[in-house]
């Protein structure tokens, strides 16, 4: 069966760092099919990071450039997203997305809360 599973999140102190991981199974894995998305309360979901194509090219939303990093998890069929300096009262949800044969697969979403 197809699975897109996110891990990480939870309560993080303001100014702290966050690391999320996304593992996929049930279809061929490629980092170039992976992307991370963020949704704040009352806002639309937006893509924040992804691998564009073969090579070192990466894409970040303007709102997160310099604060987010997407990377391949060594030895795993997974990618990670790391960010720093969470703001007080931040309560965003982060979603991992992949695709295969024109079909999109989404993770369930991980809640991230910055304590204050």
Secondary structure, 3 states (H helix, E strand, C coil): CCEEEEECCEEEECCCCEEEEEEEECCCCCHHHCEEEEECCCCCCEEEEEECCCCCCEEECCCCCCCEEEEECCCCCEEEEEECCCCCCCEEEEEEEEEECCEEEECCCEEEEEEC
